[in-house]
Amino acid sequence: MRSFIITVLVALVFFFALIFGARNEQMVTISYFVAQGEFRLPLVLAFVFLAGFMISWLFAIYHMTKLKLALRNAKKKCIQLESKLEGMTPARDVDA
């Protein structure tokens, strides 16, 4: 639920940035490897923000999945050790 709220807040920030950026009609020149283009500033800002958000989201998903798999493996190992421990019989002290 917390991640949903954070996602909604980021989407709201993105939306408000678009609203404020829509008032700025300035054209910017973007030069990339083989060409260049002129784009409106709000479009560039929206694209960069969205690309950064998606890249961050992908890294977060990767790390969360990695942690979940590690937790699953640790739980399996714990269950195996518990079953091994239950199978062992306690040693008896023989006083002769």
All heavy atoms as an XYZ file, in Angstrom:
772
protein
N       0.818     -1.189      0.000
C       0.000      0.000      0.000
C       0.869      1.262      0.000
O       0.519      2.250     -0.634
C      -0.915     -0.056      1.234
C      -1.854      1.091      1.350
S      -3.073      1.009      0.040
C      -4.067      2.384      0.405
N       1.984      1.198      0.727
C       2.869      2.358      0.807
C       3.459      2.690     -0.560
O       3.549      3.857     -0.934
C       3.974      2.074      1.823
C       4.772      3.295      2.170
C       5.717      2.985      3.277
N       7.051      3.079      2.726
C       8.133      2.681      3.309
N       8.068      2.094      4.466
N       9.305      2.839      2.748
N       3.845      1.668     -1.297
C       4.428      1.920     -2.620
C       3.383      2.511     -3.570
O       3.716      3.328     -4.430
C       5.023      0.643     -3.200
O       4.012     -0.317     -3.399
N       2.129      2.119     -3.398
C       1.055      2.685     -4.224
C       0.900      4.177     -3.942
O       0.756      4.983     -4.868
C      -0.256      1.943     -3.965
C      -1.431      2.550     -4.685
C      -1.565      2.392     -6.055
C      -2.377      3.292     -3.999
C      -2.627      2.955     -6.732
C      -3.446      3.861     -4.666
C      -3.576      3.689     -6.032
N       0.934      4.544     -2.668
C       0.798      5.955     -2.291
C       1.961      6.766     -2.847
O       1.773      7.865     -3.382
C       0.686      6.099     -0.762
C      -0.636      5.500     -0.285
C       0.790      7.553     -0.330
C      -0.775      5.398      1.204
N       3.167      6.223     -2.759
C       4.339      6.915     -3.292
C       4.219      7.077     -4.805
O       4.532      8.138     -5.353
C       5.630      6.172     -2.892
C       5.857      6.308     -1.388
C       6.825      6.704     -3.663
C       6.977      5.452     -0.853
N       3.748      6.047     -5.478
C       3.571      6.116     -6.930
C       2.549      7.183     -7.306
O       2.751      7.953     -8.259
C       3.140      4.748     -7.488
O       4.103      3.771     -7.115
C       3.011      4.782     -8.997
N       1.462      7.257     -6.546
C       0.444      8.272     -6.816
C       1.024      9.668     -6.582
O       0.778     10.589     -7.378
C      -0.811      8.032     -5.951
C      -1.759      9.221     -6.003
C      -1.519      6.770     -6.393
N       1.807      9.847     -5.525
C       2.414     11.146     -5.260
C       3.378     11.559     -6.366
O       3.386     12.719     -6.798
C       3.130     11.129     -3.911
C       2.224     11.126     -2.680
C       3.058     10.997     -1.411
C       1.376     12.374     -2.635
N       4.162     10.615     -6.853
C       5.092     10.921     -7.948
C       4.309     11.276     -9.211
O       4.672     12.208     -9.934
C       6.057      9.736     -8.195
C       6.829      9.912     -9.483
C       7.005      9.584     -7.030
N       3.214     10.562     -9.461
C       2.389     10.872    -10.627
C       1.779     12.270    -10.507
O       1.701     13.005    -11.494
C       1.292      9.825    -10.788
N       1.376     12.642     -9.295
C       0.840     13.989     -9.088
C       1.902     15.057     -9.323
O       1.616     16.090     -9.938
C       0.260     14.119     -7.680
C      -1.097     13.463     -7.457
C      -1.486     13.537     -5.985
C      -2.153     14.110     -8.321
N       3.114     14.803     -8.835
C       4.208     15.748     -9.070
C       4.462     15.877    -10.574
O       4.658     16.976    -11.089
C       5.487     15.315     -8.324
C       6.695     16.112     -8.775
C       5.294     15.449     -6.827
N       4.451     14.761    -11.265
C       4.644     14.768    -12.714
C       3.537     15.583    -13.389
O       3.798     16.407    -14.266
C       4.654     13.327    -13.232
C       4.807     13.210    -14.717
C       5.990     13.538    -15.339
C       3.754     12.759    -15.497
C       6.133     13.441    -16.704
C       3.883     12.651    -16.860
C       5.074     12.994    -17.465
N       2.308     15.375    -12.972
C       1.174     16.090    -13.550
C       1.285     17.595    -13.304
O       1.075     18.405    -14.210
C      -0.134     15.532    -12.975
C      -1.355     16.209    -13.494
C      -1.773     16.006    -14.799
C      -2.094     17.047    -12.681
C      -2.903     16.629    -15.291
C      -3.225     17.676    -13.156
C      -3.630     17.466    -14.460
N       1.627     17.967    -12.076
C       1.769     19.396    -11.768
C       2.940     20.010    -12.528
O       2.879     21.169    -12.953
C       1.932     19.620    -10.265
C       0.642     19.453     -9.508
C       0.585     18.631     -8.403
C      -0.508     20.108     -9.903
C      -0.586     18.468     -7.696
C      -1.696     19.957     -9.205
C      -1.738     19.129     -8.097
N       4.010     19.244    -12.722
C       5.139     19.744    -13.506
C       4.705     19.990    -14.952
O       5.132     20.978    -15.576
C       6.295     18.760    -13.457
N       3.861     19.119    -15.474
C       3.345     19.332    -16.830
C       2.465     20.575    -16.909
O       2.533     21.345    -17.871
C       2.557     18.110    -17.302
C       3.370     16.913    -17.761
C       2.452     15.759    -18.139
C       4.247     17.275    -18.930
N       1.652     20.781    -15.890
C       0.776     21.965    -15.880
C       1.619     23.239    -15.849
O       1.385     24.176    -16.622
C      -0.192     21.917    -14.684
C      -1.247     20.846    -14.910
C      -0.878     23.266    -14.480
C      -2.157     20.613    -13.727
N       2.603     23.286    -14.957
C       3.444     24.469    -14.869
C       4.312     24.624    -16.121
O       4.562     25.738    -16.568
C       4.325     24.426    -13.623
C       3.552     24.601    -12.348
C       3.684     23.685    -11.325
C       2.698     25.676    -12.173
C       2.981     23.840    -10.147
C       1.993     25.844    -10.991
C       2.131     24.914     -9.974
N       4.755     23.518    -16.678
C       5.591     23.578    -17.874
C       4.823     23.970    -19.116
O       5.399     24.487    -20.078
N       3.523     23.734    -19.116
C       2.711     24.061    -20.289
C       2.667     25.571    -20.533
O       2.441     26.006    -21.663
C       1.307     23.505    -20.121
N       2.896     26.336    -19.500
C       2.889     27.791    -19.656
C       4.177     28.287    -20.301
O       4.234     29.404    -20.775
C       2.713     28.460    -18.289
C       1.503     28.018    -17.533
C       0.306     28.847    -17.745
N       0.597     30.245    -17.409
C      -0.072     31.240    -17.912
N      -1.043     31.006    -18.741
N       0.220     32.478    -17.579
N       5.204     27.458    -20.329
C       6.495     27.851    -20.882
C       6.631     27.243    -22.277
O       6.851     26.051    -22.423
C       7.611     27.359    -19.958
C       8.952     27.924    -20.326
O       9.087     28.571    -21.348
N       9.935     27.673    -19.495
N       6.520     28.049    -23.283
C       6.541     27.563    -24.667
C       7.913     27.670    -25.316
O       8.030     27.664    -26.535
C       5.522     28.337    -25.500
C       4.101     28.125    -25.045
C       3.634     26.691    -25.234
O       4.036     26.047    -26.226
O       2.874     26.209    -24.383
N       8.942     27.776    -24.512
C      10.289     27.951    -25.052
C      10.740     26.700    -25.806
O      10.485     25.574    -25.377
C      11.255     28.230    -23.902
C      12.665     28.511    -24.337
C      13.537     28.851    -23.128
O      13.073     28.865    -22.012
N      14.787     29.121    -23.395
N      11.425     26.897    -26.917
C      11.977     25.785    -27.692
C      13.432     25.582    -27.282
O      14.167     26.548    -27.058
C      11.916     26.090    -29.186
C      10.508     26.244    -29.735
S       9.552     24.727    -29.657
C      10.271     23.831    -30.998
N      13.816     24.315    -27.154
C      15.200     23.986    -26.824
C      15.753     23.071    -27.901
O      15.030     22.293    -28.505
C      15.322     23.317    -25.428
C      14.990     24.280    -24.329
C      14.461     22.085    -25.339
N      17.054     23.184    -28.134
C      17.716     22.338    -29.119
C      18.426     21.208    -28.384
O      19.220     21.444    -27.483
C      18.741     23.146    -29.928
O      18.063     24.241    -30.555
C      19.397     22.281    -30.977
N      18.110     19.986    -28.779
C      18.731     18.807    -28.194
C      19.632     18.201    -29.264
O      19.174     17.847    -30.351
C      17.683     17.766    -27.764
C      16.640     18.392    -26.860
C      18.332     16.547    -27.178
C      16.830     18.220    -25.413
N      20.917     18.075    -28.936
C      21.863     17.439    -29.863
C      22.176     16.047    -29.337
O      22.568     15.879    -28.187
C      23.152     18.259    -29.937
O      22.888     19.537    -30.461
N      21.988     15.048    -30.174
C      22.369     13.695    -29.821
C      23.352     13.188    -30.856
O      23.803     13.945    -31.704
C      21.160     12.780    -29.608
C      19.969     13.059    -30.477
C      19.759     12.353    -31.630
C      19.051     14.051    -30.138
C      18.668     12.600    -32.423
C      17.954     14.302    -30.930
C      17.772     13.578    -32.071
O      16.695     13.828    -32.858
N      23.712     11.932    -30.786
C      24.856     11.395    -31.520
C      24.925     11.812    -32.991
O      25.922     12.330    -33.447
C      24.888      9.866    -31.432
C      25.147      9.365    -30.052
C      24.188      8.640    -29.371
C      26.340      9.633    -29.418
C      24.422      8.191    -28.105
C      26.588      9.185    -28.146
C      25.626      8.464    -27.483
N      23.879     11.580    -33.733
C      23.960     11.805    -35.177
C      23.086     12.944    -35.672
O      23.153     13.298    -36.841
C      23.585     10.514    -35.943
C      24.622      9.432    -35.706
C      22.209     10.030    -35.550
N      22.278     13.503    -34.811
C      21.368     14.555    -35.275
C      21.048     15.500    -34.119
O      21.577     15.351    -33.025
C      20.092     13.934    -35.813
N      20.199     16.433    -34.410
C      19.710     17.321    -33.366
C      18.272     17.682    -33.695
O      17.839     17.577    -34.840
C      20.583     18.555    -33.222
C      20.472     19.582    -34.315
C      21.403     20.753    -34.048
O      22.462     20.571    -33.473
N      20.996     21.921    -34.483
N      17.560     18.067    -32.672
C      16.164     18.423    -32.884
C      15.757     19.543    -31.957
O      16.382     19.761    -30.918
N      14.705     20.230    -32.323
C      14.171     21.282    -31.479
C      12.835     20.810    -30.913
O      11.961     20.354    -31.650
C      13.988     22.572    -32.280
C      15.291     23.206    -32.667
C      15.152     24.703    -32.868
O      14.102     25.258    -32.525
O      16.118     25.286    -33.374
N      12.734     20.906    -29.610
C      11.547     20.436    -28.907
C      11.092     21.507    -27.925
O      11.878     22.337    -27.481
C      11.842     19.137    -28.144
C      12.375     18.041    -29.001
C      13.741     17.792    -29.068
C      11.533     17.260    -29.757
C      14.245     16.780    -29.852
C      12.022     16.240    -30.552
C      13.382     15.993    -30.600
N       9.822     21.448    -27.545
C       9.318     22.361    -26.519
C       9.857     21.910    -25.162
O       9.999     20.719    -24.881
C       7.798     22.337    -26.497
C       7.205     23.046    -27.695
C       5.704     23.191    -27.633
N       5.139     22.961    -26.304
C       4.002     22.339    -26.087
N       3.298     21.875    -27.087
N       3.548     22.177    -24.870
N      10.173     22.861    -24.313
C      10.756     22.585    -23.009
C       9.890     21.677    -22.134
O      10.419     20.734    -21.527
C      11.066     23.902    -22.279
C      11.775     23.764    -20.944
C      13.116     23.076    -21.107
C      11.940     25.120    -20.289
N       8.564     21.862    -22.061
C       7.766     20.958    -21.223
C       7.841     19.503    -21.684
O       7.855     18.587    -20.865
C       6.337     21.489    -21.362
C       6.473     22.875    -21.819
C       7.754     22.951    -22.586
N       7.918     19.301    -22.989
C       8.021     17.944    -23.523
C       9.346     17.302    -23.114
O       9.378     16.137    -22.697
C       7.877     17.971    -25.043
C       7.911     16.623    -25.750
C       6.706     15.802    -25.344
C       7.939     16.832    -27.250
N      10.414     18.052    -23.197
C      11.728     17.550    -22.814
C      11.759     17.222    -21.328
O      12.228     16.156    -20.910
C      12.839     18.561    -23.184
C      14.176     18.123    -22.626
C      12.911     18.743    -24.680
N      11.244     18.141    -20.510
C      11.220     17.910    -19.060
C      10.373     16.698    -18.703
O      10.748     15.890    -17.853
C      10.711     19.153    -18.335
C      11.622     20.362    -18.366
C      10.943     21.557    -17.707
C      12.941     20.058    -17.696
N       9.223     16.554    -19.339
C       8.350     15.412    -19.071
C       9.038     14.105    -19.457
O       8.996     13.121    -18.704
C       7.038     15.564    -19.830
N       9.676     14.085    -20.613
C      10.350     12.872    -21.058
C      11.499     12.493    -20.125
O      11.646     11.331    -19.749
C      10.874     13.039    -22.489
C      11.630     11.843    -22.976
C      10.968     10.685    -23.335
C      13.017     11.873    -23.046
C      11.671      9.570    -23.766
C      13.730     10.768    -23.470
C      13.055      9.607    -23.828
N      12.298     13.470    -19.730
C      13.439     13.196    -18.856
C      12.959     12.717    -17.484
O      13.493     11.770    -16.911
C      14.344     14.444    -18.737
C      15.382     14.277    -17.658
C      15.016     14.715    -20.071
N      11.923     13.361    -16.950
C      11.375     12.951    -15.665
C      10.835     11.536    -15.739
O      11.110     10.699    -14.874
C      10.270     13.914    -15.231
C       9.653     13.564    -13.906
C      10.266     13.942    -12.726
C       8.473     12.853    -13.850
C       9.704     13.624    -11.505
C       7.903     12.522    -12.640
C       8.525     12.911    -11.463
N      10.063     11.246    -16.770
C       9.476      9.915    -16.926
C      10.557      8.856    -17.129
O      10.473      7.762    -16.557
C       8.483      9.909    -18.089
C       7.668      8.637    -18.265
C       6.814      8.388    -17.046
C       6.793      8.749    -19.502
N      11.570      9.157    -17.923
C      12.660      8.193    -18.147
C      13.407      7.916    -16.843
O      13.709      6.757    -16.524
C      13.616      8.729    -19.211
N      13.686      8.957    -16.076
C      14.361      8.767    -14.797
C      13.525      7.963    -13.824
O      14.027      7.093    -13.103
N      12.221      8.228    -13.799
C      11.317      7.470    -12.924
C      11.284      6.006    -13.313
O      11.351      5.121    -12.448
C       9.911      8.078    -12.980
C       8.922      7.350    -12.139
C       8.930      7.490    -10.765
C       7.979      6.528    -12.723
C       8.017      6.813     -9.981
C       7.062      5.842    -11.952
C       7.074      5.988    -10.579
N      11.194      5.721    -14.608
C      11.131      4.328    -15.071
C      12.436      3.583    -14.778
O      12.407      2.425    -14.352
C      10.806      4.272    -16.569
C       9.426      4.779    -16.915
S       8.110      3.864    -16.101
C       8.198      2.333    -16.989
N      13.568      4.228    -14.985
C      14.855      3.591    -14.703
C      14.977      3.302    -13.205
O      15.380      2.203    -12.797
C      16.017      4.466    -15.209
C      16.044      4.456    -16.730
C      17.354      3.989    -14.649
C      16.989      5.462    -17.351
N      14.590      4.261    -12.375
C      14.633      4.052    -10.921
C      13.695      2.926    -10.508
O      14.036      2.105     -9.653
C      14.244      5.334    -10.185
O      15.121      6.364    -10.503
N      12.530      2.880    -11.118
C      11.551      1.842    -10.813
C      12.088      0.458    -11.194
O      11.930     -0.503    -10.441
C      10.257      2.160    -11.549
C       9.116      1.266    -11.213
C       8.408      1.226    -10.054
C       8.552      0.267    -12.067
N       7.443      0.269    -10.143
C       7.503     -0.335    -11.362
C       8.838     -0.170    -13.356
C       6.738     -1.359    -11.902
C       8.077     -1.174    -13.890
C       7.040     -1.758    -13.169
N      12.740      0.363    -12.341
C      13.303     -0.923    -12.761
C      14.397     -1.390    -11.804
O      14.460     -2.575    -11.449
C      13.846     -0.828    -14.191
C      12.791     -0.745    -15.289
C      13.452     -0.504    -16.641
C      11.957     -2.011    -15.330
N      15.266     -0.483    -11.368
C      16.289     -0.847    -10.395
C      15.656     -1.294     -9.080
O      16.108     -2.266     -8.454
C      17.250      0.316    -10.136
C      18.354      0.410    -11.146
C      18.408      1.483    -12.018
C      19.331     -0.571    -11.231
C      19.419      1.588    -12.955
C      20.342     -0.484    -12.166
C      20.391      0.596    -13.033
N      14.617     -0.606     -8.645
C      13.949     -0.970     -7.391
C      13.312     -2.351     -7.505
O      13.428     -3.168     -6.578
C      12.904      0.079     -7.030
N      12.647     -2.620     -8.615
C      12.035     -3.937     -8.825
C      13.102     -5.022     -8.823
O      12.916     -6.094     -8.226
C      11.232     -3.964    -10.145
C      10.020     -3.056    -10.032
C      10.815     -5.381    -10.528
C       8.983     -3.501     -9.031
N      14.231     -4.761     -9.471
C      15.326     -5.732     -9.509
C      15.816     -6.053     -8.094
O      15.953     -7.220     -7.718
C      16.471     -5.196    -10.366
C      17.740     -5.997    -10.242
C      17.860     -7.241    -10.854
C      18.816     -5.522     -9.501
C      19.018     -7.985    -10.728
C      19.972     -6.261     -9.375
C      20.071     -7.487     -9.986
O      21.220     -8.231     -9.843
N      16.054     -5.015     -7.299
C      16.569     -5.240     -5.949
C      15.529     -5.891     -5.038
O      15.876     -6.744     -4.213
C      17.073     -3.937     -5.342
C      18.365     -3.480     -5.944
N      19.550     -4.147     -5.751
C      18.647     -2.443     -6.763
C      20.511     -3.534     -6.416
N      19.989     -2.495     -7.047
N      14.261     -5.524     -5.187
C      13.222     -6.160     -4.372
C      13.081     -7.631     -4.727
O      12.931     -8.474     -3.845
C      11.882     -5.435     -4.553
C      11.840     -4.098     -3.861
S      10.232     -3.288     -3.776
C       9.589     -3.419     -5.422
N      13.144     -7.953     -6.011
C      13.060     -9.347     -6.432
C      14.248    -10.141     -5.907
O      14.083    -11.274     -5.436
C      13.000     -9.439     -7.968
O      11.903     -8.655     -8.429
C      12.836    -10.868     -8.429
N      15.416     -9.553     -5.964
C      16.624    -10.209     -5.459
C      16.491    -10.498     -3.961
O      16.817    -11.604     -3.495
C      17.818     -9.302     -5.732
C      19.153     -9.895     -5.468
C      20.221     -8.897     -5.938
C      21.535     -9.162     -5.294
N      22.554     -8.180     -5.672
N      15.985     -9.538     -3.197
C      15.803     -9.733     -1.764
C      14.731    -10.773     -1.465
O      14.879    -11.578     -0.535
C      15.455     -8.409     -1.088
C      16.585     -7.400     -0.979
C      16.063     -6.076     -0.447
C      17.693     -7.934     -0.086
N      13.655    -10.775     -2.239
C      12.602    -11.769     -2.031
C      13.114    -13.170     -2.310
O      12.783    -14.119     -1.589
C      11.390    -11.464     -2.913
C      10.566    -10.319     -2.387
C       9.351    -10.070     -3.247
C       8.560     -8.899     -2.722
N       7.327     -8.662     -3.464
N      13.924    -13.335     -3.353
C      14.496    -14.652     -3.646
C      15.454    -15.098     -2.539
O      15.456    -16.269     -2.159
C      15.209    -14.630     -4.994
C      14.312    -14.550     -6.225
C      15.154    -14.400     -7.488
C      13.431    -15.776     -6.320
N      16.245    -14.179     -2.024
C      17.154    -14.514     -0.927
C      16.362    -14.916      0.313
O      16.734    -15.874      1.014
C      18.072    -13.337     -0.615
N      15.267    -14.216      0.591
C      14.423    -14.560      1.732
C      13.777    -15.919      1.540
O      13.721    -16.722      2.482
C      13.351    -13.485      1.928
C      12.392    -13.696      3.091
C      13.160    -13.709      4.408
C      11.331    -12.621      3.092
N      13.310    -16.206      0.331
C      12.703    -17.508      0.054
C      13.722    -18.631      0.262
O      13.415    -19.654      0.860
C      12.167    -17.550     -1.370
C      11.454    -18.853     -1.689
C      10.989    -18.942     -3.118
N      10.096    -17.827     -3.422
C       9.834    -17.416     -4.656
N      10.401    -18.011     -5.691
N       9.009    -16.426     -4.874
N      14.955    -18.430     -0.224
C      15.987    -19.443     -0.042
C      16.337    -19.624      1.432
O      16.566    -20.749      1.891
C      17.245    -19.081     -0.835
C      17.028    -19.220     -2.327
O      16.154    -19.957     -2.766
N      17.810    -18.500     -3.113
N      16.372    -18.532      2.189
C      16.673    -18.628      3.618
C      15.560    -19.366      4.361
O      15.832    -20.161      5.262
C      16.873    -17.237      4.203
N      14.310    -19.131      3.971
C      13.195    -19.847      4.603
C      13.255    -21.338      4.300
O      13.001    -22.165      5.175
C      11.858    -19.260      4.134
C      11.508    -17.958      4.799
C      10.148    -17.457      4.337
C       9.776    -16.163      5.019
N       8.463    -15.664      4.577
N      13.583    -21.687      3.055
C      13.712    -23.106      2.704
C      14.817    -23.765      3.512
O      14.658    -24.876      4.017
C      14.008    -23.257      1.207
C      12.822    -23.060      0.313
C      13.200    -23.259     -1.145
C      12.059    -22.982     -2.070
N      12.433    -23.137     -3.480
N      15.947    -23.078      3.655
C      17.070    -23.602      4.425
C      16.667    -23.775      5.889
O      17.018    -24.780      6.522
C      18.256    -22.644      4.295
C      19.478    -23.067      5.014
C      20.237    -24.082      4.228
C      21.597    -24.274      4.860
N      22.401    -25.204      4.154
N      15.915    -22.826      6.417
C      15.453    -22.891      7.801
C      14.520    -24.084      8.002
O      14.633    -24.810      8.991
C      14.751    -21.593      8.178
S      14.274    -21.487      9.893
N      13.618    -24.302      7.062
C      12.697    -25.446      7.152
C      13.467    -26.754      7.085
O      13.185    -27.695      7.827
C      11.627    -25.352      6.044
C      10.673    -24.198      6.336
C      10.861    -26.657      5.903
C       9.719    -23.873      5.213
N      14.458    -26.833      6.200
C      15.279    -28.045      6.112
C      16.018    -28.301      7.413
O      16.071    -29.437      7.887
C      16.284    -27.922      4.966
C      15.678    -28.035      3.590
C      16.717    -27.803      2.492
O      17.842    -27.416      2.773
N      16.318    -28.026      1.246
N      16.595    -27.286      7.995
C      17.329    -27.459      9.250
C      16.393    -27.827     10.396
O      16.756    -28.644     11.255
C      18.111    -26.185      9.582
C      19.293    -25.877      8.663
C      19.885    -24.519      8.996
C      20.348    -26.969      8.769
N      15.189    -27.266     10.422
C      14.230    -27.619     11.461
C      13.791    -29.068     11.336
O      13.664    -29.771     12.335
C      13.022    -26.691     11.407
C      13.279    -25.317     11.960
C      12.086    -24.394     11.808
O      11.108    -24.765     11.114
O      12.143    -23.285     12.385
N      13.570    -29.521     10.095
C      13.169    -30.917      9.910
C      14.317    -31.860     10.280
O      14.096    -32.943     10.824
C      12.702    -31.172      8.482
O      13.767    -31.018      7.577
N      15.543    -31.457     10.000
C      16.701    -32.242     10.393
C      16.814    -32.314     11.912
O      17.122    -33.359     12.482
C      17.971    -31.600      9.823
C      18.908    -32.538      9.148
C      20.123    -31.749      8.681
C      20.752    -32.439      7.501
N      21.991    -31.795      7.091
N      16.554    -31.201     12.563
C      16.638    -31.126     14.015
C      15.564    -31.985     14.661
O      15.816    -32.644     15.679
C      16.496    -29.676     14.475
C      16.694    -29.389     15.946
C      18.113    -29.771     16.363
C      16.441    -27.929     16.235
N      14.364    -32.028     14.086
C      13.290    -32.856     14.620
C      13.597    -34.338     14.453
O      13.188    -35.155     15.262
C      11.966    -32.524     13.933
C      11.394    -31.185     14.326
C      10.157    -30.831     13.527
O       9.733    -31.657     12.679
O       9.626    -29.730     13.736
N      14.315    -34.674     13.408
C      14.645    -36.069     13.151
C      15.725    -36.607     14.062
O      15.886    -37.828     14.231
N      16.469    -35.775     14.689
C      17.540    -36.210     15.572
C      16.949    -36.634     16.917
O      16.009    -36.053     17.427
C      18.555    -35.073     15.797
C      19.259    -34.647     14.541
S      20.364    -33.273     14.825
C      21.727    -34.113     15.604
N      17.515    -37.689     17.493
C      17.069    -38.131     18.809
C      18.049    -37.622     19.845
O      19.250    -37.549     19.601
C      17.010    -39.683     18.875
O      18.310    -40.173     18.564
C      16.008    -40.224     17.892
N      17.530    -37.244     21.014
C      18.441    -36.741     22.032
C      19.349    -37.844     22.568
O      18.940    -39.012     22.679
C      17.500    -36.220     23.117
C      16.189    -36.884     22.865
C      16.158    -37.231     21.413
N      20.569    -37.491     22.855
C      21.524    -38.486     23.383
C      21.170    -38.774     24.846
O      20.812    -37.899     25.617
C      22.935    -37.939     23.292
N      21.261    -40.061     25.220
C      20.959    -40.470     26.589
C      22.251    -40.586     27.382
O      23.258    -41.068     26.886
C      20.250    -41.818     26.612
C      18.887    -41.750     25.991
C      18.220    -43.077     26.153
N      16.931    -43.067     25.478
C      16.044    -44.015     25.594
N      16.318    -45.064     26.307
N      14.891    -43.924     24.985
N      22.176    -40.141     28.592
C      23.306    -40.304     29.474
C      23.225    -41.676     30.106
O      22.238    -42.032     30.734
C      23.313    -39.234     30.589
C      23.612    -37.866     30.038
O      24.282    -37.794     28.990
O      23.180    -36.872     30.656
N      24.256    -42.453     29.927
C      24.295    -43.799     30.489
C      25.211    -43.765     31.686
O      26.431    -43.602     31.551
C      24.770    -44.828     29.443
C      24.823    -46.206     30.045
C      23.890    -44.753     28.218
N      24.640    -43.877     32.881
C      25.442    -43.916     34.118
C      25.489    -45.368     34.565
O      24.518    -45.942     35.018
C      24.815    -43.054     35.203
C      24.877    -41.568     34.844
O      25.849    -41.181     34.165
O      23.958    -40.820     35.235
N      26.637    -45.969     34.456
C      26.742    -47.367     34.829
C      27.479    -47.528     36.113
O      28.288    -46.904     36.597
C      27.433    -48.155     33.744
